[in-house]
Amino acid sequence: MALPKTRLLVYILRRLLLLIPVLSGLLIIMFILSNVVSDPVNAYITVRTSPAEIEQIRHAHHFDAPVFVQFFYYLVDVLRGDWGLSTSLQYEPVTSAVVRLFPATAELAIVAIIIQIVLGIPLGVISALKKDKALDHSSRLLALSGSSLPVFWLGLIFQYVLFYGLKSANLPYLPSEGRVSYSVLVAHPLHTITGFYLFDSLITGNLPVFQDALVHIIMPAFVLGFAGLGLVTRITRSSMLEVMRQDYITSARAKGLPERIVVYKHALKNAIIPTITIVGLSFGVTLGGAPITETIFSWPGLGNWAASAILNADRAAVLAFALVAATIIILINLVVDILYSLADPRVGYA
């Protein structure tokens, strides 16, 4: 029987309350490490700041206090929405940077997950149905490649072939960087509503920007989703092989049900739960930011910002990125657990 609503609400509330100790522990670790790496006062000073002013800033922000006192004041500021200033973004407030950059990463992650689902699940099903045949070996090779090829290498290969190679051959090519061409935005200004270029341009009828944003996102989304694509394919294949050996599948075939009904209504419905886990976890990690992919394709998202922040010892930005990424992953795990009960009514929670 499906989860009663009250029981589900209690479970969700309990999981949300667990966010507090988990995020607190993460922040403590990151805060201590960031204090070791760089002086927190650096985010508040410039080349024109005098030594006396530096000491005033240090005292005003409690940077001259013991580390546990500093953490207490930092936690109070975080709860108030003051996450500090980002030195890697010309001292922009971290909260505004997160709000501004998050839609780019979210859009990239959503397209990457769609690619994983649309390609990975059918490949896994077909691979299971064609076990030990040429199609099965091909899909398994693709899955192995996705799990073993480094993301940075794959991204550079895609850029070399689909941008430089096609462009030098005077063939249609995919853009190698950015979310949309500057010339297209100048000619067709985009009215941003959500920050998702594909969605905003579509609902406002700005088709030139939609088409340009779509071709820009293809390469980074596929590179970002390729590792997950292989994993989704492998998990779906092994789950399908296990389910197809069950007695109820044999009974369904004995009743004379069409193979399509047996595979997609009976087998896939029961085999999809492990895939939901992989897709959910992959989406959480991807949504938390993909520094390598975003850096290679100059994608203006959280991952690119985090990579720049690490290189520039931008303490406030690194702490904020860790907090946002951890929150996203925990919430996605919660959503995955809830989806279990929808995919399989036998699943229950204590």
C-alpha positions in Angstrom: 0.0 0.0 0.0 1.2 3.5 -0.8 2.5 5.7 2.0 -0.2 7.4 4.0 0.1 11.2 3.7 0.7 11.8 7.4 3.4 9.2 7.5 5.0 10.7 4.4 4.9 14.2 5.8 6.5 13.0 9.1 9.2 11.3 7.1 9.9 14.5 5.1 9.9 16.7 8.2 12.4 14.3 9.9 14.7 14.3 6.9 14.6 18.1 6.6 15.5 18.4 10.3 18.5 16.2 9.6 19.7 18.9 7.3 20.7 21.0 10.3 23.4 18.7 11.8 24.7 17.6 8.4 25.1 21.1 7.1 26.5 22.4 10.4 29.2 19.7 10.4 30.0 20.4 6.7 30.3 24.2 7.5 32.5 23.6 10.5 35.0 21.5 8.5 35.0 23.9 5.5 35.3 26.9 7.8 38.3 25.6 9.6 40.0 24.5 6.4 39.3 27.9 4.7 40.9 29.7 7.7 44.0 27.6 7.2 44.2 28.4 3.5 43.6 32.1 3.5 43.1 35.1 5.8 39.3 35.9 5.8 40.0 39.6 6.0 41.3 39.5 2.4 37.7 39.6 1.1 37.2 43.1 2.6 40.4 44.9 1.6 41.9 46.4 -1.5 45.3 47.7 -2.4 44.3 51.1 -1.1 43.3 49.8 2.4 45.7 51.0 5.0 47.1 48.8 7.8 45.0 50.7 10.4 41.8 50.1 8.3 42.7 46.4 8.0 42.9 46.1 11.7 39.5 47.9 12.1 38.0 45.5 9.6 39.5 42.5 11.3 38.1 43.6 14.7 34.7 44.6 13.2 34.2 41.2 11.7 35.6 39.3 14.7 38.5 37.9 12.6 40.8 38.5 15.5 38.8 36.2 17.8 39.3 32.4 18.2 38.1 30.3 15.3 35.0 28.9 17.1 33.9 32.5 17.9 34.4 33.4 14.2 32.3 30.5 13.2 29.5 31.5 15.5 29.3 35.0 13.9 29.7 33.5 10.4 26.7 31.2 11.1 24.6 34.1 12.3 25.5 36.0 9.1 24.6 33.0 7.0 21.2 32.7 8.7 20.6 36.4 8.0 21.5 36.0 4.3 24.9 37.7 4.5 27.3 35.2 3.1 30.2 37.6 2.6 31.8 39.1 -0.5 33.3 37.2 -3.4 36.8 38.4 -4.3 36.8 36.5 -7.5 33.7 38.5 -8.7 35.0 42.0 -7.8 33.6 41.9 -4.3 30.0 41.0 -5.4 27.8 39.8 -2.5 27.9 36.0 -2.4 24.1 35.7 -2.1 23.5 37.7 -5.3 26.2 35.7 -7.1 24.5 32.4 -6.2 21.1 33.7 -7.3 22.6 35.0 -10.6 24.7 31.9 -11.5 22.4 29.1 -10.2 20.0 29.1 -13.2 22.9 28.5 -15.6 24.0 25.4 -13.7 20.5 24.2 -13.1 19.6 24.5 -16.8 22.8 22.6 -17.8 22.1 19.9 -15.2 18.5 19.4 -16.3 19.5 19.0 -20.0 22.3 16.6 -19.0 19.9 14.5 -16.9 17.3 14.5 -19.8 20.0 13.1 -22.1 20.9 10.4 -19.5 17.2 9.4 -19.2 16.3 9.6 -22.9 19.4 7.6 -24.0 20.4 5.6 -21.0 17.2 3.8 -20.1 16.3 2.7 -23.7 19.9 1.5 -24.2 19.8 -0.4 -21.0 16.5 -2.1 -21.9 17.6 -2.9 -25.4 20.9 -4.2 -24.1 19.1 -6.6 -21.7 16.7 -7.8 -24.3 19.6 -8.4 -26.8 21.9 -10.0 -24.2 25.3 -11.1 -25.6 24.5 -9.8 -29.0 26.2 -7.0 -31.0 23.8 -4.4 -29.7 24.4 -5.4 -26.2 28.2 -5.3 -26.6 28.0 -1.9 -28.2 25.9 -0.4 -25.4 28.1 -2.0 -22.7 31.2 -0.4 -24.5 29.4 2.9 -24.4 28.6 2.5 -20.7 32.2 1.6 -19.9 33.5 4.6 -21.9 31.2 6.9 -20.0 32.5 5.6 -16.7 36.2 5.6 -17.6 36.9 8.6 -19.9 38.0 11.8 -18.0 35.5 14.6 -18.3 38.1 17.2 -19.2 39.5 15.0 -22.0 36.1 14.3 -23.4 35.2 18.0 -23.3 38.4 18.9 -25.2 37.8 16.2 -27.8 34.2 17.4 -28.4 35.4 21.0 -28.8 38.2 19.9 -31.2 35.8 17.8 -33.4 32.5 19.5 -33.2 33.8 23.1 -33.2 37.3 23.4 -34.6 37.1 20.4 -37.0 33.7 21.2 -38.4 34.4 25.0 -38.6 37.7 24.5 -40.5 35.8 22.2 -42.9 33.2 24.9 -43.5 30.5 22.7 -42.0 27.8 23.6 -39.5 29.4 23.5 -36.0 28.5 23.7 -32.4 29.6 26.6 -30.3 32.5 25.9 -27.9 31.7 28.3 -25.1 29.1 30.4 -23.4 25.3 30.1 -23.0 24.3 32.3 -26.0 26.1 34.4 -28.6 26.5 38.0 -27.7 25.5 39.2 -31.2 22.2 37.2 -30.9 21.4 38.8 -27.5 22.1 42.3 -28.9 19.9 41.7 -32.0 17.2 40.0 -29.9 17.3 41.1 -26.3 16.0 38.5 -23.9 13.5 39.3 -21.1 14.7 37.1 -18.3 12.1 35.8 -16.0 13.6 32.7 -14.4 17.2 32.9 -15.6 16.8 29.7 -17.6 17.5 30.9 -21.2 15.8 28.1 -22.9 12.6 28.5 -20.9 12.6 32.3 -20.9 13.2 32.6 -24.6 10.5 30.0 -25.4 7.7 31.5 -23.3 8.5 35.0 -24.5 8.5 33.9 -28.1 12.2 34.8 -28.7 13.0 32.0 -31.0 16.4 33.3 -32.2 17.7 33.2 -28.7 16.1 29.9 -28.0 17.7 28.3 -31.0 21.1 29.8 -30.2 20.9 28.8 -26.5 19.9 25.3 -27.6 22.9 24.7 -29.8 25.2 26.2 -27.1 24.0 23.8 -24.4 24.3 20.6 -26.5 28.0 20.0 -26.1 28.5 20.8 -22.4 25.3 19.0 -21.5 26.3 15.8 -23.3 29.8 15.9 -21.8 28.4 16.5 -18.4 25.8 13.7 -18.8 28.0 11.2 -20.5 29.4 9.5 -17.3 25.9 9.3 -15.9 24.6 8.0 -19.2 26.9 5.0 -19.0 25.9 4.3 -15.4 22.2 4.6 -16.1 22.6 2.2 -19.0 24.5 -0.4 -16.9 22.1 -0.2 -14.0 19.0 -0.5 -16.2 20.5 -3.4 -18.0 21.4 -5.4 -14.9 18.0 -4.6 -13.3 16.2 -5.7 -16.4 18.1 -8.9 -16.7 17.3 -9.8 -13.1 13.6 -8.9 -13.4 13.2 -10.8 -16.7 14.1 -14.0 -14.9 11.3 -13.6 -12.3 8.3 -15.9 -12.2 5.7 -13.2 -12.8 7.4 -12.4 -16.1 7.2 -16.1 -17.2 3.5 -16.1 -16.1 2.8 -13.0 -18.1 4.3 -14.5 -21.2 2.4 -17.7 -20.6 -0.8 -15.8 -20.5 -0.1 -14.7 -24.1 0.5 -11.0 -23.3 2.3 -9.1 -26.0 6.1 -8.8 -25.5 5.8 -5.0 -25.4 3.4 -5.2 -22.5 5.6 -7.7 -20.7 8.7 -5.6 -21.1 7.5 -2.1 -20.5 4.5 -2.6 -18.2 5.7 -5.4 -16.0 9.5 -5.7 -16.2 10.6 -2.1 -16.6 8.3 -0.8 -13.9 9.9 -3.1 -11.4 13.5 -2.6 -12.7 13.4 1.2 -12.7 13.9 1.7 -9.0 17.7 1.3 -9.0 17.8 3.6 -12.0 15.8 6.3 -10.1 18.5 6.1 -7.5 21.3 6.7 -10.0 19.5 9.4 -11.9 18.6 11.2 -8.6 22.1 11.1 -7.2 23.6 12.1 -10.6 21.2 15.0 -10.8 22.1 16.2 -7.3 25.8 16.1 -8.0 25.4 17.8 -11.4 23.1 20.5 -10.0 25.6 21.2 -7.3 27.9 22.4 -10.0 30.3 20.8 -12.5 33.5 22.9 -12.2 35.4 21.0 -14.9 32.7 21.0 -17.6 31.7 24.6 -16.9 35.3 25.8 -16.9 36.1 24.0 -20.2 33.0 25.4 -22.0 33.2 28.8 -20.2 29.7 28.2 -18.9 28.7 31.0 -16.4 27.4 28.8 -13.6 28.2 27.8 -10.0 30.8 25.3 -11.1 32.8 27.8 -13.1 32.6 30.3 -10.2 33.7 27.6 -7.7 36.7 26.7 -9.8 37.7 30.4 -10.0 37.1 30.8 -6.3 39.4 28.0 -5.4 42.2 29.3 -7.6 41.8 32.8 -6.1 41.4 31.6 -2.5 37.9 33.1 -2.4 36.9 31.9 1.0 33.3 33.2 1.1 32.6 31.8 -2.4 34.0 28.3 -1.6 32.0 28.1 1.6 28.8 29.2 -0.1 29.3 26.7 -3.0 29.9 23.9 -0.5 26.7 24.8 1.4 24.6 25.1 -1.7 25.9 21.9 -3.2 25.4 19.9 0.0 21.8 21.2 0.4 20.9 20.3 -3.2 22.3 16.8 -2.9 20.5 16.1 0.4 17.2 17.5 -1.0 17.5 15.4 -4.2 18.1 12.3 -2.1 14.9 13.1 -0.2 13.0 13.4 -3.5 14.5 10.1 -4.7 13.3 8.4 -1.6 9.8 9.8 -2.1 9.8 8.7 -5.8 10.5 5.1 -4.5 7.0 5.0 -3.0 5.5 6.2 -6.3 7.4 3.7 -8.4 6.9 0.8 -6.0 4.0 0.9 -3.5 5.7 -1.9 -1.5 8.3 0.6 -0.3 7.7 2.0 3.2 9.6 4.1 5.7 9.9 3.7 9.3 
